Amino acid sequence: MATMSGQSAGNSGSQKPTPATVQEGTITATSDSPRAGGTATAQATTSEPTTTAATTTTTTTTTAITPAAVVAEAPKAPETVVARAPAAESTTAPATAASPETTATDVLPPSHWAQVPVVEENAFEDGDSAYGDDNASSTASLSASILEYRTVHGRTYHSERGNAQSWNPNDAQHDESMDILHHVSTLMQDGKITMAHIDESVQKVLDVGCGTGMSGFVLGDFADQYPHAEVIGVDISPSQPQWIPPNLKFEIDDVTQPWTYAPNSFDYIHMRWLIGAVPDWYALFREVFQTLKPGGIFESKESSCIIQSDDGTVPYGSALDQWGRVFSEAGRKFGRSFQPLEENLQILAMEAAGFVDIKIYNMKTTIGSWAAERKHKEIGQYARLALEQDIEGFIMYMWTTVLGWTREEIAVYAAHLRRELRSPNHHAYYPQRVVVGRKP
């Protein structure tokens, strides 16, 4: 989920450089796939020539997740994502499932949901809860002008700042959802706050799109873990905590504009969940490259908007299926893609900027408690909670302002989505990807 804004759609037409190629490289795929009744780890390695990065590119991918109530079949061959061949990375599903390749089409009209009967929401309650109550957030008091938020259908968004546009609310209700998603992110990474290896020599760190007090990757985590480092969090919306470590500070800015940081000044730059907020990924990653010191590390984590399944249980026409289709359509009209994974934007932009030693980690974020393996069940419980906490907040701006849905149509759709989220019959997940690169 994005927390930063972008430029106007008219500024998104810059030319995309062609990534550098090399004679030969290696792609390694490792699978850690849960099975019914316990955890089993299958590992496989494949090597083939590639033209991805200027050095070795490593890809780590999670294969299909087995539902708790289903007896596992023979393990499938692990998925392999080839950075320069997007068609090779999709998960194959039965014909009845929503296909990522067609998610941008066949969007049902808003009036459709008023004609579909709504089953009582508590009919699918599973009684399984792993939710904590530590997801509160606070808003920093920075200046009166910055805190003059815009209001859309009762939800607040960042104040007017140049051409900035952000589709995520900055109010307390949405901050709680983002805090929960931060916890989901940490669970997916087995408690690690970064996938990149950061040693004690790090001196200066930048977190782009730092978000709220808890969901900001550096807040309370990185700054505490590296007290000797200077840590800066930047976001378009000032929803950060008042009490912070002495080595941490915040800046309010639109990172899709030209950067003002000194070249070669940061050891590590982290960026997360700018989906739907960046008009030009290539220009943004060039800014990152120029700002890093030689040898500096850049880590980008993004989500797909496409909710899918491996067994056909997210069929076309379901509310879960339409989530990604509607967002994809809105992104085209908005001038900012909601398909950074499907379009390989992180990988291609990182290659084009000049990064080397690129590592790719593909993950599946389960939604609901349907998975057999404990880790994915817990991830799914929190991911469902994050969505249920503020469905309207996630979709209000894009679906009303960009696509013309009414507030009433949003409410009807949200009721259908909540019903499906609570149903054990939908084995839903959405992909996430972490890409790490080094400046030579």
ChimeraX attribute file (.defattr): number of C-alpha atoms within 10 A of each C-alpha:
attribute: neighborCount
match mode: 1-to-1
recipient: residues
	/A:1	19
	/A:2	22
	/A:3	25
	/A:4	30
	/A:5	30
	/A:6	26
	/A:7	22
	/A:8	16
	/A:9	17
	/A:10	10
	/A:11	12
	/A:12	16
	/A:13	10
	/A:14	12
	/A:15	9
	/A:16	13
	/A:17	13
	/A:18	11
	/A:19	18
	/A:20	15
	/A:21	15
	/A:22	13
	/A:23	9
	/A:24	14
	/A:25	18
	/A:26	18
	/A:27	22
	/A:28	20
	/A:29	23
	/A:30	22
	/A:31	20
	/A:32	19
	/A:33	21
	/A:34	25
	/A:35	23
	/A:36	18
	/A:37	17
	/A:38	10
	/A:39	14
	/A:40	13
	/A:41	10
	/A:42	15
	/A:43	12
	/A:44	12
	/A:45	11
	/A:46	11
	/A:47	10
	/A:48	10
	/A:49	11
	/A:50	20
	/A:51	20
	/A:52	26
	/A:53	29
	/A:54	20
	/A:55	18
	/A:56	19
	/A:57	22
	/A:58	22
	/A:59	22
	/A:60	22
	/A:61	22
	/A:62	19
	/A:63	23
	/A:64	22
	/A:65	25
	/A:66	23
	/A:67	24
	/A:68	20
	/A:69	12
	/A:70	13
	/A:71	12
	/A:72	15
	/A:73	9
	/A:74	7
	/A:75	12
	/A:76	10
	/A:77	12
	/A:78	21
	/A:79	22
	/A:80	23
	/A:81	22
	/A:82	22
	/A:83	25
	/A:84	15
	/A:85	13
	/A:86	13
	/A:87	13
	/A:88	12
	/A:89	17
	/A:90	14
	/A:91	15
	/A:92	15
	/A:93	17
	/A:94	13
	/A:95	11
	/A:96	12
	/A:97	20
	/A:98	27
	/A:99	23
	/A:100	22
	/A:101	11
	/A:102	11
	/A:103	24
	/A:104	21
	/A:105	14
	/A:106	13
	/A:107	19
	/A:108	15
	/A:109	10
	/A:110	18
	/A:111	13
	/A:112	12
	/A:113	20
	/A:114	14
	/A:115	8
	/A:116	11
	/A:117	8
	/A:118	15
	/A:119	12
	/A:120	11
	/A:121	16
	/A:122	11
	/A:123	10
	/A:124	15
	/A:125	12
	/A:126	13
	/A:127	5
	/A:128	11
	/A:129	11
	/A:130	12
	/A:131	12
	/A:132	8
	/A:133	7
	/A:134	10
	/A:135	18
	/A:136	14
	/A:137	22
	/A:138	17
	/A:139	18
	/A:140	15
	/A:141	13
	/A:142	14
	/A:143	9
	/A:144	8
	/A:145	9
	/A:146	16
	/A:147	17
	/A:148	13
	/A:149	18
	/A:150	14
	/A:151	12
	/A:152	13
	/A:153	12
	/A:154	9
	/A:155	18
	/A:156	18
	/A:157	22
	/A:158	26
	/A:159	19
	/A:160	14
	/A:161	14
	/A:162	12
	/A:163	14
	/A:164	20
	/A:165	23
	/A:166	23
	/A:167	24
	/A:168	27
	/A:169	24
	/A:170	24
	/A:171	19
	/A:172	16
	/A:173	15
	/A:174	24
	/A:175	28
	/A:176	24
	/A:177	27
	/A:178	29
	/A:179	22
	/A:180	27
	/A:181	23
	/A:182	23
	/A:183	20
	/A:184	23
	/A:185	22
	/A:186	16
	/A:187	17
	/A:188	19
	/A:189	14
	/A:190	11
	/A:191	11
	/A:192	12
	/A:193	15
	/A:194	19
	/A:195	17
	/A:196	19
	/A:197	7
	/A:198	13
	/A:199	8
	/A:200	10
	/A:201	10
	/A:202	15
	/A:203	16
	/A:204	18
	/A:205	25
	/A:206	26
	/A:207	23
	/A:208	28
	/A:209	27
	/A:210	31
	/A:211	30
	/A:212	29
	/A:213	27
	/A:214	26
	/A:215	24
	/A:216	26
	/A:217	25
	/A:218	26
	/A:219	24
	/A:220	17
	/A:221	14
	/A:222	18
	/A:223	22
	/A:224	17
	/A:225	11
	/A:226	19
	/A:227	15
	/A:228	15
	/A:229	19
	/A:230	17
	/A:231	26
	/A:232	20
	/A:233	22
	/A:234	22
	/A:235	24
	/A:236	27
	/A:237	29
	/A:238	25
	/A:239	26
	/A:240	27
	/A:241	17
	/A:242	11
	/A:243	10
	/A:244	15
	/A:245	13
	/A:246	12
	/A:247	15
	/A:248	20
	/A:249	16
	/A:250	19
	/A:251	14
	/A:252	16
	/A:253	20
	/A:254	23
	/A:255	22
	/A:256	21
	/A:257	16
	/A:258	10
	/A:259	15
	/A:260	9
	/A:261	13
	/A:262	10
	/A:263	14
	/A:264	16
	/A:265	17
	/A:266	26
	/A:267	22
	/A:268	24
	/A:269	21
	/A:270	22
	/A:271	19
	/A:272	23
	/A:273	21
	/A:274	25
	/A:275	24
	/A:276	30
	/A:277	27
	/A:278	27
	/A:279	24
	/A:280	23
	/A:281	23
	/A:282	22
	/A:283	22
	/A:284	19
	/A:285	23
	/A:286	16
	/A:287	20
	/A:288	28
	/A:289	26
	/A:290	19
	/A:291	23
	/A:292	26
	/A:293	19
	/A:294	15
	/A:295	16
	/A:296	22
	/A:297	27
	/A:298	25
	/A:299	23
	/A:300	24
	/A:301	23
	/A:302	22
	/A:303	23
	/A:304	23
	/A:305	27
	/A:306	28
	/A:307	25
	/A:308	29
	/A:309	25
	/A:310	19
	/A:311	20
	/A:312	19
	/A:313	20
	/A:314	26
	/A:315	20
	/A:316	22
	/A:317	16
	/A:318	18
	/A:319	23
	/A:320	23
	/A:321	26
	/A:322	25
	/A:323	19
	/A:324	25
	/A:325	27
	/A:326	25
	/A:327	25
	/A:328	24
	/A:329	21
	/A:330	23
	/A:331	22
	/A:332	16
	/A:333	14
	/A:334	22
	/A:335	21
	/A:336	25
	/A:337	26
	/A:338	30
	/A:339	24
	/A:340	23
	/A:341	24
	/A:342	18
	/A:343	15
	/A:344	17
	/A:345	18
	/A:346	24
	/A:347	26
	/A:348	22
	/A:349	22
	/A:350	29
	/A:351	25
	/A:352	21
	/A:353	22
	/A:354	19
	/A:355	26
	/A:356	21
	/A:357	17
	/A:358	24
	/A:359	22
	/A:360	27
	/A:361	20
	/A:362	23
	/A:363	20
	/A:364	22
	/A:365	21
	/A:366	29
	/A:367	28
	/A:368	27
	/A:369	29
	/A:370	25
	/A:371	28
	/A:372	22
	/A:373	21
	/A:374	15
	/A:375	15
	/A:376	26
	/A:377	22
	/A:378	24
	/A:379	26
	/A:380	25
	/A:381	22
	/A:382	27
	/A:383	26
	/A:384	22
	/A:385	22
	/A:386	23
	/A:387	21
	/A:388	18
	/A:389	18
	/A:390	18
	/A:391	20
	/A:392	18
	/A:393	22
	/A:394	18
	/A:395	18
	/A:396	24
	/A:397	21
	/A:398	23
	/A:399	22
	/A:400	17
	/A:401	15
	/A:402	15
	/A:403	17
	/A:404	13
	/A:405	17
	/A:406	15
	/A:407	13
	/A:408	11
	/A:409	18
	/A:410	18
	/A:411	16
	/A:412	18
	/A:413	22
	/A:414	19
	/A:415	19
	/A:416	21
	/A:417	23
	/A:418	20
	/A:419	19
	/A:420	21
	/A:421	26
	/A:422	22
	/A:423	19
	/A:424	19
	/A:425	13
	/A:426	22
	/A:427	25
	/A:428	28
	/A:429	24
	/A:430	17
	/A:431	19
	/A:432	20
	/A:433	23
	/A:434	24
	/A:435	21
	/A:436	27
	/A:437	25
	/A:438	22
	/A:439	23
	/A:440	15
